[in-house]
């Protein structure tokens, strides 16, 4: 039996890389769903799962930057990230304050 070598052309590499992207998306949204269940059903903290999502995204971004395949609009993404972080920080400050302000109306 003659074994033929496996040839990897550009299409094969593109399909494999696309499959990694889909798998990463499924894993990320699965972790987010686990965070929702853990937070609302079990009333547990979920910072470790959020850290996994953030760190894995950061590693992917750093790897693309080192290999110089980061898109040309990267500075725009930095601004979007900064604005989203500020909005999340503001909401994170407002919700506890809103809960404390309205908690006196719910005491028996």
C-alpha positions as CSV (number, residue, x, y, z in Angstrom):
1,X,0.0,0.0,0.0
2,X,1.4,3.4,-1.0
3,X,0.8,6.2,1.4
4,X,0.2,9.6,-0.3
5,X,1.4,12.7,1.6
6,X,-1.3,15.0,2.8
7,X,-1.2,18.3,0.8
8,X,-2.3,21.4,2.7
9,X,-3.2,24.2,0.2
10,X,-4.5,27.6,1.0
11,X,-8.1,26.5,1.0
12,X,-7.5,23.8,3.6
13,X,-5.7,26.3,5.8
14,X,-8.5,28.8,5.4
15,X,-11.2,26.2,6.3
16,X,-9.3,25.0,9.3
17,X,-8.8,28.5,10.6
18,X,-12.5,29.3,10.0
19,X,-13.4,26.1,12.0
20,X,-11.3,27.4,14.9
21,X,-13.1,30.7,14.8
22,X,-16.5,28.9,15.0
23,X,-15.3,26.6,17.8
24,X,-14.0,29.7,19.7
25,X,-17.4,31.4,19.3
26,X,-19.3,28.4,20.6
27,X,-17.0,28.0,23.5
28,X,-17.2,31.7,24.4
29,X,-21.0,31.8,24.3
30,X,-21.1,28.5,26.2
31,X,-19.1,30.1,28.9
32,X,-21.3,33.1,28.9
33,X,-24.4,30.8,29.3
34,X,-22.6,29.0,32.2
35,X,-22.0,32.4,33.8
36,X,-25.7,33.3,33.5
37,X,-26.8,30.0,35.0
38,X,-24.2,30.3,37.8
39,X,-25.1,33.8,38.6
40,X,-28.9,33.7,38.5
41,X,-29.7,30.1,39.5
42,X,-26.9,29.2,41.8
43,X,-26.1,32.7,43.1
44,X,-22.4,32.2,42.7
45,X,-19.7,34.5,41.4
46,X,-18.5,34.0,37.8
47,X,-15.4,36.1,37.6
48,X,-13.2,33.1,36.8
49,X,-15.2,32.3,33.7
50,X,-15.2,35.9,32.6
51,X,-11.5,36.0,33.1
52,X,-11.2,33.0,30.8
53,X,-13.1,34.8,28.1
54,X,-11.1,38.0,28.4
55,X,-7.7,36.3,28.6
56,X,-8.4,34.1,25.6
57,X,-9.5,37.0,23.5
58,X,-6.4,39.0,24.6
59,X,-4.1,36.2,23.7
60,X,-5.7,35.9,20.2
61,X,-5.3,39.6,19.7
62,X,-1.7,39.7,20.9
63,X,-0.8,36.7,18.6
64,X,-2.3,38.5,15.6
65,X,-0.5,41.7,16.5
66,X,2.9,39.8,16.8
67,X,2.3,38.1,13.5
68,X,1.4,41.5,11.9
69,X,-2.0,40.4,10.6
70,X,-4.0,42.8,12.8
71,X,-6.4,44.8,10.6
72,X,-5.7,48.4,9.6
73,X,-8.7,49.6,11.7
74,X,-7.2,48.4,15.0
75,X,-7.1,51.9,16.6
76,X,-10.8,52.1,16.0
77,X,-11.3,48.9,18.0
78,X,-9.2,50.4,20.8
79,X,-11.6,53.3,21.0
80,X,-14.6,51.0,20.9
81,X,-13.1,48.9,23.7
82,X,-12.4,52.0,25.8
83,X,-15.9,53.4,25.3
84,X,-17.5,50.0,26.1
85,X,-15.3,49.6,29.2
86,X,-16.4,53.1,30.4
87,X,-20.0,52.3,29.8
88,X,-19.7,48.9,31.6
89,X,-17.9,50.6,34.5
90,X,-20.6,53.3,34.7
91,X,-23.4,50.7,34.7
92,X,-21.5,48.7,37.3
93,X,-21.5,51.8,39.5
94,X,-25.1,52.7,38.9
95,X,-26.8,49.4,39.6
96,X,-25.6,49.0,43.2
97,X,-26.4,52.6,43.9
98,X,-29.9,52.2,42.3
99,X,-30.4,49.0,44.4
100,X,-29.5,50.7,47.6
101,X,-31.7,53.7,46.8
102,X,-34.7,51.6,46.1
103,X,-34.1,48.9,48.7
104,X,-36.0,50.8,51.4
105,X,-39.2,50.5,49.4
106,X,-39.1,46.7,49.5
107,X,-38.5,46.1,53.2
108,X,-41.6,44.5,54.9
